[in-house]
Amino acid sequence: MPPLAFDPADTLWGRERPPLSGRRGAARPAAPVTGPAGVMALVLAETTAGGAVFLFLTPLWGEVRRGFFTLTGSILLVLALATAGTAAAARTGVTSSSAHAAVVLSLAVAVLTLAWIVLLHTGPRVAARVVGVATVPVSAVMLYAFARTADESTVLAFFQLLAGSLLVGAVLDGLLLGHWYLTERKLPRRPILRMTYLLGAAVVLEAIAVGLGFGAANAGEAPSSLSPILTLSGVSSWIAIGMVALTGLIAVFIRLTLRGDRPAAVQSATGFFYLAVITAFTAELAAKVHFFP
């Protein structure tokens, strides 16, 4: 069967797409979510989910004051709303229940986040914690809905999104926690040390996810409007691998910085978390560009 003809310009917004390698020339249907907005929606969704995981599934609740949860929750609320907005903007004219569910679930996470913030200040703290913990599974379902819109195996896409959420969630919460030490000066180092170890574990998991998606990245089409460099075969995967490795190296530096009892050690570690935010988010953008055409 001769290859199907297609206009390269059509691949940008998913109107018509070329056959992928290994599909025996069969044309894939148009994508329900696509373009740079789609990639950004994935990274924002990962950050929202990962931030909630480390905020409520670690012992932070009994270690830091209420203000830290208010600060982090407010940021997660903005991220959830931004996820819904960018996901809605990235939708094409293709009818897709998964794309619609991703937008609705993003809004659901935003509503739950707002609810636990309000409860934290007006109601029983246990109620706020219960609602906060509930945002974690809802966020996971949101990531699954996004995975179903990807241009690859749903299982692989879901695993990559979960791994990415842990990476960016760890750097976000670690950065905010480092700054919180300026407010709560008697806070022991145990929370930030734990976050450093969790960051290291997230780096290992993300490296596995990027490695598994290497072949898909080479076969897929990256949106050229995001970056012309990322459209070159394999370049996005190599950038992602390099940025993940740098994030791991930064995690080692953070741990070394926190050795000893120097008063300024936490501030130095916070500076490294700033670098980790840059490398982790760059890694995620590079790793997710092949999800959509």
PyMOL commands that set and color helices and strands:
alter all, ss='L'
color gray80, all
select helices_A, chain A and resi 10-13+35-56+59-62+66-90+97-122+125-148+154-180+190-212+214-219+228-231+235-257+265-288
alter helices_A, ss='H'
color red, helices_A
deselect
rebuild
show_as cartoon
